[in-house]
């Protein structure tokens, strides 16, 4: 089953909104979730767990980089590569 990037972003956007009590409209594709203060290091761990469970992937320690998780677009790219 191939996931579309828009579907991936929508699932993560809803998760972020629920966890941070933020409107999903405020979590844009390019919102830097750490720079904006939506998540701290503990939130990051929970986000990784959510992504791994939701998309049936396992993130390697070497992949836990800002460049893979700083925005919804970056996460969608990362997840797409992992499930390919």
PDB file as gemmi writes it, atoms N, CA and C in Angstrom:
CRYST1    1.000    1.000    1.000  90.00  90.00  90.00 P 1                      
ATOM      1  N   UNK A   1       0.841  -1.194   0.000  1.00  0.00           N  
ATOM      2  CA  UNK A   1       0.000   0.000   0.000  1.00  0.00           C  
ATOM      3  C   UNK A   1       0.879   1.247   0.000  1.00  0.00           C  
ATOM      4  N   UNK A   2       0.683   2.074  -0.983  1.00  0.00           N  
ATOM      5  CA  UNK A   2       1.479   3.291  -1.079  1.00  0.00           C  
ATOM      6  C   UNK A   2       0.747   4.442  -0.409  1.00  0.00           C  
ATOM      7  N   UNK A   3       1.440   5.084   0.489  1.00  0.00           N  
ATOM      8  CA  UNK A   3       0.868   6.239   1.168  1.00  0.00           C  
ATOM      9  C   UNK A   3       1.204   7.499   0.390  1.00  0.00           C  
ATOM     10  N   UNK A   4       0.239   8.369   0.275  1.00  0.00           N  
ATOM     11  CA  UNK A   4       0.481   9.663  -0.352  1.00  0.00           C  
ATOM     12  C   UNK A   4       1.050  10.605   0.712  1.00  0.00           C  
ATOM     13  N   UNK A   5       1.922  11.484   0.275  1.00  0.00           N  
ATOM     14  CA  UNK A   5       2.541  12.424   1.215  1.00  0.00           C  
ATOM     15  C   UNK A   5       1.497  13.291   1.907  1.00  0.00           C  
ATOM     16  N   UNK A   6       0.419  13.629   1.201  1.00  0.00           N  
ATOM     17  CA  UNK A   6      -0.619  14.443   1.837  1.00  0.00           C  
ATOM     18  C   UNK A   6      -1.291  13.671   2.977  1.00  0.00           C  
ATOM     19  N   UNK A   7      -1.486  12.371   2.790  1.00  0.00           N  
ATOM     20  CA  UNK A   7      -2.088  11.547   3.845  1.00  0.00           C  
ATOM     21  C   UNK A   7      -1.154  11.454   5.049  1.00  0.00           C  
ATOM     22  N   UNK A   8       0.128  11.276   4.781  1.00  0.00           N  
ATOM     23  CA  UNK A   8       1.123  11.209   5.854  1.00  0.00           C  
ATOM     24  C   UNK A   8       1.106  12.512   6.650  1.00  0.00           C  
ATOM     25  N   UNK A   9       1.163  13.631   5.927  1.00  0.00           N  
ATOM     26  CA  UNK A   9       1.199  14.939   6.603  1.00  0.00           C  
ATOM     27  C   UNK A   9      -0.078  15.179   7.404  1.00  0.00           C  
ATOM     28  N   UNK A  10      -1.226  14.784   6.856  1.00  0.00           N  
ATOM     29  CA  UNK A  10      -2.486  14.982   7.567  1.00  0.00           C  
ATOM     30  C   UNK A  10      -2.524  14.196   8.880  1.00  0.00           C  
ATOM     31  N   UNK A  11      -2.038  12.953   8.866  1.00  0.00           N  
ATOM     32  CA  UNK A  11      -2.023  12.137  10.090  1.00  0.00           C  
ATOM     33  C   UNK A  11      -1.103  12.753  11.142  1.00  0.00           C  
ATOM     34  N   UNK A  12       0.073  13.181  10.707  1.00  0.00           N  
ATOM     35  CA  UNK A  12       1.026  13.778  11.651  1.00  0.00           C  
ATOM     36  C   UNK A  12       0.512  15.132  12.138  1.00  0.00           C  
ATOM     37  N   UNK A  13      -0.082  15.905  11.236  1.00  0.00           N  
ATOM     38  CA  UNK A  13      -0.633  17.225  11.611  1.00  0.00           C  
ATOM     39  C   UNK A  13      -1.683  17.063  12.718  1.00  0.00           C  
ATOM     40  N   UNK A  14      -2.578  16.093  12.556  1.00  0.00           N  
ATOM     41  CA  UNK A  14      -3.607  15.865  13.571  1.00  0.00           C  
ATOM     42  C   UNK A  14      -2.996  15.416  14.890  1.00  0.00           C  
ATOM     43  N   UNK A  15      -1.995  14.558  14.815  1.00  0.00           N  
ATOM     44  CA  UNK A  15      -1.308  14.115  16.038  1.00  0.00           C  
ATOM     45  C   UNK A  15      -0.680  15.310  16.758  1.00  0.00           C  
ATOM     46  N   UNK A  16       0.046  16.140  16.029  1.00  0.00           N  
ATOM     47  CA  UNK A  16       0.695  17.307  16.631  1.00  0.00           C  
ATOM     48  C   UNK A  16      -0.353  18.233  17.243  1.00  0.00           C  
ATOM     49  N   UNK A  17      -1.428  18.477  16.517  1.00  0.00           N  
ATOM     50  CA  UNK A  17      -2.490  19.365  17.016  1.00  0.00           C  
ATOM     51  C   UNK A  17      -3.097  18.821  18.310  1.00  0.00           C  
ATOM     52  N   UNK A  18      -3.362  17.515  18.340  1.00  0.00           N  
ATOM     53  CA  UNK A  18      -3.948  16.915  19.542  1.00  0.00           C  
ATOM     54  C   UNK A  18      -2.984  16.960  20.723  1.00  0.00           C  
ATOM     55  N   UNK A  19      -1.715  16.672  20.478  1.00  0.00           N  
ATOM     56  CA  UNK A  19      -0.731  16.623  21.557  1.00  0.00           C  
ATOM     57  C   UNK A  19      -0.374  18.006  22.105  1.00  0.00           C  
ATOM     58  N   UNK A  20      -0.477  19.029  21.266  1.00  0.00           N  
ATOM     59  CA  UNK A  20      -0.059  20.368  21.683  1.00  0.00           C  
ATOM     60  C   UNK A  20      -1.224  21.324  21.879  1.00  0.00           C  
ATOM     61  N   UNK A  21      -2.443  20.801  21.747  1.00  0.00           N  
ATOM     62  CA  UNK A  21      -3.650  21.624  21.886  1.00  0.00           C  
ATOM     63  C   UNK A  21      -3.601  22.835  20.961  1.00  0.00           C  
ATOM     64  N   UNK A  22      -3.157  22.574  19.749  1.00  0.00           N  
ATOM     65  CA  UNK A  22      -3.038  23.592  18.715  1.00  0.00           C  
ATOM     66  C   UNK A  22      -4.047  23.275  17.617  1.00  0.00           C  
ATOM     67  N   UNK A  23      -4.530  24.293  16.956  1.00  0.00           N  
ATOM     68  CA  UNK A  23      -5.404  24.066  15.812  1.00  0.00           C  
ATOM     69  C   UNK A  23      -4.599  23.447  14.682  1.00  0.00           C  
ATOM     70  N   UNK A  24      -5.136  22.423  14.012  1.00  0.00           N  
ATOM     71  CA  UNK A  24      -4.410  21.837  12.875  1.00  0.00           C  
ATOM     72  C   UNK A  24      -4.052  22.878  11.808  1.00  0.00           C  
ATOM     73  N   UNK A  25      -4.860  23.941  11.703  1.00  0.00           N  
ATOM     74  CA  UNK A  25      -4.578  24.997  10.727  1.00  0.00           C  
ATOM     75  C   UNK A  25      -3.265  25.723  11.023  1.00  0.00           C  
ATOM     76  N   UNK A  26      -2.831  25.674  12.281  1.00  0.00           N  
ATOM     77  CA  UNK A  26      -1.596  26.366  12.665  1.00  0.00           C  
ATOM     78  C   UNK A  26      -0.353  25.536  12.377  1.00  0.00           C  
ATOM     79  N   UNK A  27      -0.530  24.259  12.084  1.00  0.00           N  
ATOM     80  CA  UNK A  27       0.601  23.380  11.785  1.00  0.00           C  
ATOM     81  C   UNK A  27       0.692  23.246  10.262  1.00  0.00           C  
ATOM     82  N   UNK A  28       1.478  24.125   9.686  1.00  0.00           N  
ATOM     83  CA  UNK A  28       1.644  24.156   8.230  1.00  0.00           C  
ATOM     84  C   UNK A  28       2.703  23.130   7.801  1.00  0.00           C  
ATOM     85  N   UNK A  29       2.756  22.858   6.508  1.00  0.00           N  
ATOM     86  CA  UNK A  29       3.721  21.895   5.974  1.00  0.00           C  
ATOM     87  C   UNK A  29       5.165  22.283   6.278  1.00  0.00           C  
ATOM     88  N   UNK A  30       5.437  23.578   6.358  1.00  0.00           N  
ATOM     89  CA  UNK A  30       6.803  24.053   6.594  1.00  0.00           C  
ATOM     90  C   UNK A  30       7.010  24.604   8.015  1.00  0.00           C  
ATOM     91  N   UNK A  31       6.045  24.427   8.903  1.00  0.00           N  
ATOM     92  CA  UNK A  31       6.219  24.869  10.285  1.00  0.00           C  
ATOM     93  C   UNK A  31       7.343  24.071  10.925  1.00  0.00           C  
ATOM     94  N   UNK A  32       8.316  24.756  11.466  1.00  0.00           N  
ATOM     95  CA  UNK A  32       9.422  24.074  12.152  1.00  0.00           C  
ATOM     96  C   UNK A  32       8.963  23.777  13.576  1.00  0.00           C  
ATOM     97  N   UNK A  33       8.570  22.519  13.798  1.00  0.00           N  
ATOM     98  CA  UNK A  33       7.864  22.171  15.029  1.00  0.00           C  
ATOM     99  C   UNK A  33       8.702  22.351  16.298  1.00  0.00           C  
ATOM    100  N   UNK A  34      10.009  22.278  16.184  1.00  0.00           N  
ATOM    101  CA  UNK A  34      10.853  22.476  17.362  1.00  0.00           C  
ATOM    102  C   UNK A  34      11.158  23.959  17.555  1.00  0.00           C  
ATOM    103  N   UNK A  35      11.479  24.660  16.459  1.00  0.00           N  
ATOM    104  CA  UNK A  35      11.752  26.096  16.537  1.00  0.00           C  
ATOM    105  C   UNK A  35      10.527  26.867  17.020  1.00  0.00           C  
ATOM    106  N   UNK A  36       9.337  26.398  16.645  1.00  0.00           N  
ATOM    107  CA  UNK A  36       8.092  27.058  17.053  1.00  0.00           C  
ATOM    108  C   UNK A  36       7.680  26.674  18.477  1.00  0.00           C  
ATOM    109  N   UNK A  37       8.408  25.742  19.083  1.00  0.00           N  
ATOM    110  CA  UNK A  37       8.114  25.355  20.456  1.00  0.00           C  
ATOM    111  C   UNK A  37       6.957  24.380  20.603  1.00  0.00           C  
ATOM    112  N   UNK A  38       6.548  23.746  19.496  1.00  0.00           N  
ATOM    113  CA  UNK A  38       5.457  22.777  19.591  1.00  0.00           C  
ATOM    114  C   UNK A  38       5.908  21.509  20.301  1.00  0.00           C  
ATOM    115  N   UNK A  39       7.153  21.110  20.076  1.00  0.00           N  
ATOM    116  CA  UNK A  39       7.690  19.914  20.720  1.00  0.00           C  
ATOM    117  C   UNK A  39       9.049  20.196  21.330  1.00  0.00           C  
ATOM    118  N   UNK A  40       9.304  19.541  22.468  1.00  0.00           N  
ATOM    119  CA  UNK A  40      10.621  19.540  23.072  1.00  0.00           C  
ATOM    120  C   UNK A  40      11.193  18.138  22.894  1.00  0.00           C  
ATOM    121  N   UNK A  41      12.249  17.795  23.620  1.00  0.00           N  
ATOM    122  CA  UNK A  41      12.877  16.490  23.425  1.00  0.00           C  
ATOM    123  C   UNK A  41      11.950  15.341  23.807  1.00  0.00           C  
ATOM    124  N   UNK A  42      11.153  15.508  24.847  1.00  0.00           N  
ATOM    125  CA  UNK A  42      10.206  14.455  25.235  1.00  0.00           C  
ATOM    126  C   UNK A  42       9.110  14.316  24.174  1.00  0.00           C  
ATOM    127  N   UNK A  43       8.637  15.417  23.669  1.00  0.00           N  
ATOM    128  CA  UNK A  43       7.648  15.384  22.603  1.00  0.00           C  
ATOM    129  C   UNK A  43       8.189  14.713  21.358  1.00  0.00           C  
ATOM    130  N   UNK A  44       9.486  14.904  21.111  1.00  0.00           N  
ATOM    131  CA  UNK A  44      10.127  14.279  19.960  1.00  0.00           C  
ATOM    132  C   UNK A  44      10.095  12.759  20.088  1.00  0.00           C  
ATOM    133  N   UNK A  45      10.375  12.256  21.271  1.00  0.00           N  
ATOM    134  CA  UNK A  45      10.337  10.805  21.508  1.00  0.00           C  
ATOM    135  C   UNK A  45       8.929  10.272  21.252  1.00  0.00           C  
ATOM    136  N   UNK A  46       7.930  10.973  21.747  1.00  0.00           N  
ATOM    137  CA  UNK A  46       6.546  10.552  21.527  1.00  0.00           C  
ATOM    138  C   UNK A  46       6.171  10.621  20.048  1.00  0.00           C  
ATOM    139  N   UNK A  47       6.655  11.644  19.367  1.00  0.00           N  
ATOM    140  CA  UNK A  47       6.405  11.780  17.927  1.00  0.00           C  
ATOM    141  C   UNK A  47       7.022  10.602  17.165  1.00  0.00           C  
ATOM    142  N   UNK A  48       8.249  10.241  17.500  1.00  0.00           N  
ATOM    143  CA  UNK A  48       8.909   9.112  16.843  1.00  0.00           C  
ATOM    144  C   UNK A  48       8.103   7.836  17.082  1.00  0.00           C  
ATOM    145  N   UNK A  49       7.658   7.617  18.318  1.00  0.00           N  
ATOM    146  CA  UNK A  49       6.839   6.437  18.617  1.00  0.00           C  
ATOM    147  C   UNK A  49       5.565   6.426  17.779  1.00  0.00           C  
ATOM    148  N   UNK A  50       4.910   7.572  17.683  1.00  0.00           N  
ATOM    149  CA  UNK A  50       3.693   7.690  16.880  1.00  0.00           C  
ATOM    150  C   UNK A  50       3.974   7.335  15.413  1.00  0.00           C  
ATOM    151  N   UNK A  51       5.030   7.899  14.869  1.00  0.00           N  
ATOM    152  CA  UNK A  51       5.377   7.648  13.466  1.00  0.00           C  
ATOM    153  C   UNK A  51       5.691   6.175  13.244  1.00  0.00           C  
ATOM    154  N   UNK A  52       6.477   5.590  14.134  1.00  0.00           N  
ATOM    155  CA  UNK A  52       6.834   4.180  13.976  1.00  0.00           C  
ATOM    156  C   UNK A  52       5.598   3.280  14.021  1.00  0.00           C  
ATOM    157  N   UNK A  53       4.706   3.545  14.953  1.00  0.00           N  
ATOM    158  CA  UNK A  53       3.503   2.721  15.083  1.00  0.00           C  
ATOM    159  C   UNK A  53       2.526   2.953  13.931  1.00  0.00           C  
ATOM    160  N   UNK A  54       2.324   4.198  13.577  1.00  0.00           N  
ATOM    161  CA  UNK A  54       1.341   4.543  12.549  1.00  0.00           C  
ATOM    162  C   UNK A  54       1.747   4.062  11.166  1.00  0.00           C  
ATOM    163  N   UNK A  55       3.026   4.180  10.855  1.00  0.00           N  
ATOM    164  CA  UNK A  55       3.490   3.882   9.504  1.00  0.00           C  
ATOM    165  C   UNK A  55       4.293   2.581   9.418  1.00  0.00           C  
ATOM    166  N   UNK A  56       4.329   1.831  10.510  1.00  0.00           N  
ATOM    167  CA  UNK A  56       5.008   0.528  10.553  1.00  0.00           C  
ATOM    168  C   UNK A  56       6.449   0.603  10.065  1.00  0.00           C  
ATOM    169  N   UNK A  57       7.176   1.567  10.617  1.00  0.00           N  
ATOM    170  CA  UNK A  57       8.597   1.692  10.296  1.00  0.00           C  
ATOM    171  C   UNK A  57       9.382   1.724  11.600  1.00  0.00           C  
ATOM    172  N   UNK A  58      10.698   1.581  11.502  1.00  0.00           N  
ATOM    173  CA  UNK A  58      11.576   1.679  12.654  1.00  0.00           C  
ATOM    174  C   UNK A  58      12.665   2.682  12.321  1.00  0.00           C  
ATOM    175  N   UNK A  59      12.729   3.755  13.098  1.00  0.00           N  
ATOM    176  CA  UNK A  59      13.743   4.781  12.873  1.00  0.00           C  
ATOM    177  C   UNK A  59      15.057   4.341  13.512  1.00  0.00           C  
ATOM    178  N   UNK A  60      16.118   4.367  12.731  1.00  0.00           N  
ATOM    179  CA  UNK A  60      17.452   4.073  13.251  1.00  0.00           C  
ATOM    180  C   UNK A  60      17.966   5.313  13.970  1.00  0.00           C  
ATOM    181  N   UNK A  61      18.844   5.099  14.948  1.00  0.00           N  
ATOM    182  CA  UNK A  61      19.419   6.234  15.673  1.00  0.00           C  
ATOM    183  C   UNK A  61      20.059   7.238  14.714  1.00  0.00           C  
ATOM    184  N   UNK A  62      20.703   6.737  13.681  1.00  0.00           N  
ATOM    185  CA  UNK A  62      21.389   7.615  12.729  1.00  0.00           C  
ATOM    186  C   UNK A  62      20.421   8.456  11.898  1.00  0.00           C  
ATOM    187  N   UNK A  63      19.134   8.103  11.925  1.00  0.00           N  
ATOM    188  CA  UNK A  63      18.129   8.836  11.153  1.00  0.00           C  
ATOM    189  C   UNK A  63      17.401   9.897  11.982  1.00  0.00           C  
ATOM    190  N   UNK A  64      17.669   9.942  13.276  1.00  0.00           N  
ATOM    191  CA  UNK A  64      16.981  10.887  14.159  1.00  0.00           C  
ATOM    192  C   UNK A  64      17.633  12.265  14.062  1.00  0.00           C  
ATOM    193  N   UNK A  65      17.470  12.864  12.918  1.00  0.00           N  
ATOM    194  CA  UNK A  65      18.081  14.151  12.603  1.00  0.00           C  
ATOM    195  C   UNK A  65      17.008  15.211  12.414  1.00  0.00           C  
ATOM    196  N   UNK A  66      17.367  16.453  12.706  1.00  0.00           N  
ATOM    197  CA  UNK A  66      16.445  17.564  12.460  1.00  0.00           C  
ATOM    198  C   UNK A  66      15.951  17.555  11.026  1.00  0.00           C  
ATOM    199  N   UNK A  67      16.849  17.261  10.111  1.00  0.00           N  
ATOM    200  CA  UNK A  67      16.483  17.330   8.695  1.00  0.00           C  
ATOM    201  C   UNK A  67      15.369  16.350   8.331  1.00  0.00           C  
ATOM    202  N   UNK A  68      15.182  15.283   9.109  1.00  0.00           N  
ATOM    203  CA  UNK A  68      14.116  14.316   8.842  1.00  0.00           C  
ATOM    204  C   UNK A  68      12.811  14.629   9.569  1.00  0.00           C  
ATOM    205  N   UNK A  69      12.871  15.474  10.605  1.00  0.00           N  
ATOM    206  CA  UNK A  69      11.699  15.652  11.451  1.00  0.00           C  
ATOM    207  C   UNK A  69      11.331  17.096  11.757  1.00  0.00           C  
ATOM    208  N   UNK A  70      12.003  18.071  11.181  1.00  0.00           N  
ATOM    209  CA  UNK A  70      11.750  19.457  11.577  1.00  0.00           C  
ATOM    210  C   UNK A  70      10.435  20.023  11.047  1.00  0.00           C  
ATOM    211  N   UNK A  71       9.929  19.489   9.922  1.00  0.00           N  
ATOM    212  CA  UNK A  71       8.669  19.971   9.349  1.00  0.00           C  
ATOM    213  C   UNK A  71       7.825  18.783   8.891  1.00  0.00           C  
ATOM    214  N   UNK A  72       6.558  19.038   8.608  1.00  0.00           N  
ATOM    215  CA  UNK A  72       5.707  17.979   8.067  1.00  0.00           C  
ATOM    216  C   UNK A  72       6.232  17.489   6.719  1.00  0.00           C  
ATOM    217  N   UNK A  73       6.705  18.411   5.887  1.00  0.00           N  
ATOM    218  CA  UNK A  73       7.265  18.014   4.596  1.00  0.00           C  
ATOM    219  C   UNK A  73       8.462  17.085   4.780  1.00  0.00           C  
ATOM    220  N   UNK A  74       9.339  17.425   5.723  1.00  0.00           N  
ATOM    221  CA  UNK A  74      10.522  16.595   5.973  1.00  0.00           C  
ATOM    222  C   UNK A  74      10.113  15.213   6.471  1.00  0.00           C  
ATOM    223  N   UNK A  75       9.132  15.145   7.363  1.00  0.00           N  
ATOM    224  CA  UNK A  75       8.672  13.856   7.882  1.00  0.00           C  
ATOM    225  C   UNK A  75       8.031  13.018   6.784  1.00  0.00           C  
ATOM    226  N   UNK A  76       7.246  13.633   5.923  1.00  0.00           N  
ATOM    227  CA  UNK A  76       6.599  12.906   4.830  1.00  0.00           C  
ATOM    228  C   UNK A  76       7.651  12.336   3.876  1.00  0.00           C  
ATOM    229  N   UNK A  77       8.692  13.121   3.588  1.00  0.00           N  
ATOM    230  CA  UNK A  77       9.785  12.632   2.732  1.00  0.00           C  
ATOM    231  C   UNK A  77      10.485  11.453   3.391  1.00  0.00           C  
ATOM    232  N   UNK A  78      10.779  11.584   4.659  1.00  0.00           N  
ATOM    233  CA  UNK A  78      11.479  10.526   5.400  1.00  0.00           C  
ATOM    234  C   UNK A  78      10.638   9.237   5.413  1.00  0.00           C  
ATOM    235  N   UNK A  79       9.375   9.351   5.752  1.00  0.00           N  
ATOM    236  CA  UNK A  79       8.496   8.184   5.843  1.00  0.00           C  
ATOM    237  C   UNK A  79       8.339   7.530   4.466  1.00  0.00           C  
ATOM    238  N   UNK A  80       8.207   8.339   3.432  1.00  0.00           N  
ATOM    239  CA  UNK A  80       8.074   7.819   2.072  1.00  0.00           C  
ATOM    240  C   UNK A  80       9.307   6.997   1.697  1.00  0.00           C  
ATOM    241  N   UNK A  81      10.483   7.499   2.049  1.00  0.00           N  
ATOM    242  CA  UNK A  81      11.729   6.755   1.774  1.00  0.00           C  
ATOM    243  C   UNK A  81      11.765   5.450   2.555  1.00  0.00           C  
ATOM    244  N   UNK A  82      11.315   5.484   3.811  1.00  0.00           N  
ATOM    245  CA  UNK A  82      11.370   4.289   4.669  1.00  0.00           C  
ATOM    246  C   UNK A  82      10.419   3.192   4.204  1.00  0.00           C  
ATOM    247  N   UNK A  83       9.254   3.547   3.715  1.00  0.00           N  
ATOM    248  CA  UNK A  83       8.287   2.537   3.320  1.00  0.00           C  
ATOM    249  C   UNK A  83       8.488   2.056   1.878  1.00  0.00           C  
ATOM    250  N   UNK A  84       9.363   2.739   1.149  1.00  0.00           N  
ATOM    251  CA  UNK A  84       9.607   2.356  -0.263  1.00  0.00           C  
ATOM    252  C   UNK A  84      10.347   1.031  -0.350  1.00  0.00           C  
TER     253      UNK A  84                                                      
END                                                                             
